[in-house]
Amino acid sequence: MRLVGLGDATDRAVWDYANANGFTLVSLDSDFAEIAVLLGPPPKVIWLRCGNQPTAAVETLLRSHAAAIVGFELDATAACLEIY
């Protein structure tokens, strides 16, 4: 987020940026999952329920759920995907 000037932005500002730019949010933060339930997509939220992990572990987790992520992205009504 720092690279686009949102290092200190509110969750809503990040949400709005993702929505305006066609991004999916990937976060450990439940706040984005809650916003997704309230507002619906877009943007979509991938909520990582693994706690703080090294980058390599998060990469492995995301890759192991690649099929579910593709299905989630194709479902226009899906707002949040929880990955454990």
Buried (B, 14 or more C-beta within 10 A) or exposed (E): EEEEEBEEBEBEEBBBBBBEEEBBBBBEBEBBBBBBEEEEBBBBBBBBEEEEEEEEEBEEBBEEBEEEBEEBEEEEEBBBBEBE
